Amino acid sequence: MTSELIRLRRALDCMPEADRRVFELARFDALDYRQIADRLCLTVQQVEDRMASAIRHLADYDQAR
């Protein structure tokens, strides 16, 4: 595993579970926000909010390192 993947995994491990789940479904499983909302019984707005939170978390984690 490359150092970038290790850093990503660590950042994801520190992320709130709900945000991480949305991020993983969007980025790793290539689901769109409607599909994620349906799968997790959320609204599209909630998915958008959690994705924004996840991205902020990753940016903050990267800056802290």
C-alpha positions, -999 to 999 in steps of 0.1 A, spaced: 0 0 0 14 34 -9 19 61 16 -10 81 1 -34 52 5 -23 47 40 -29 84 48 -64 82 31 -72 50 52 -62 67 84 -82 99 75 -112 77 67 -108 58 100 -110 91 119 -141 103 101 -176 100 116 -191 68 103 -221 84 86 -198 107 66 -174 79 58 -202 56 45 -215 83 21 -179 91 9 -171 55 3 -203 48 -16 -198 79 -38 -161 75 -44 -154 38 -42 -187 23 -53 -194 51 -78 -230 56 -67 -247 89 -74 -263 109 -45 -298 96 -53 -286 60 -51 -268 67 -19 -299 84 -4 -321 55 -14 -296 29 0 -291 47 33 -327 60 37 -316 96 36 -326 126 16 -303 138 -12 -297 170 8 -284 149 38 -261 130 14 -248 163 0 -242 176 36 -224 144 47 -203 144 16 -193 180 22 -185 172 58 -164 142 47 -144 163 22 -138 190 49 -126 163 72 -101 150 46 -88 185 40 -85 192 77 -67 159 82 -43 166 54 -35 200 67 -29 187 102 -2 163 89 
